Amino acid sequence: MTADEDNDAEGASTSQKPEQPQNNIRPRKENQQYRVQPTKQAVTPPSISPKDLRVKEVRTLLNYPLDLVKEWLHSRNVTSPSELDSVQIDELVKTMCLAWAGNKFGHPNHAVNSYQKHVIDAVLQGVSEIEAIQAWMEGALAQLPELN
């Protein structure tokens, strides 16, 4: 019985000693990590620049090729819209919109004038840019049969 008691004692002491320090240490480390990680995650989404988001939303709406956006940015010696000032962002958005409009108006000047009237002026009156571009696109597409 002494051997059985020794085995039981060793088994109990062997399983308890490693578990207790691990259980006492690990939750503290995990708890500390969990407290740090949500802070990092909360910081990550807002790190998307409003300029980057604006360009992405317009590019997606227009189905404008990402490669052409990258090429345009490269020509300005930047890699991201967030590196541009607001006037340059406006220029990029206009470039994308006019590229979309290229075959939908009789003359390039008509596309520029229409963009100014239906997008820029609408935004100045408080309409969201995306809504203004959508309405402009719908109007341009509705006029296509009249042009043919």
Stockholm file with secondary structure:
# STOCKHOLM 1.0

chainA/1-148         MTADEDNDAEGASTSQKPEQPQNNIRPRKENQQYRVQPTKQAVTPPSISPKDLRVKEVRTLLNYPLDLVKEWLHSRNVTSPSELDSVQIDELVKTMCLAWAGNKFGHPNHAVNSYQKHVIDAVLQGVSEIEAIQAWMEGALAQLPELN
#=GR chainA/1-148 SS CHHHHHHHHHHHHHHHHHHHHHHHHHHHHHHHHHHHHHHHHHHTGGGSCHHHHHHHHHHHHHTCCHHHHHHHHHHTTCSSGGGSCHHHHHHHHHHHHHHHHTTTSSSHHHHHHHHIIIIIHHHHTTCCHHHHHHHHHHHHHHHHHHHC
#=GC SS_cons         CHHHHHHHHHHHHHHHHHHHHHHHHHHHHHHHHHHHHHHHHHHTGGGSCHHHHHHHHHHHHHTCCHHHHHHHHHHTTCSSGGGSCHHHHHHHHHHHHHHHHTTTSSSHHHHHHHHIIIIIHHHHTTCCHHHHHHHHHHHHHHHHHHHC
//
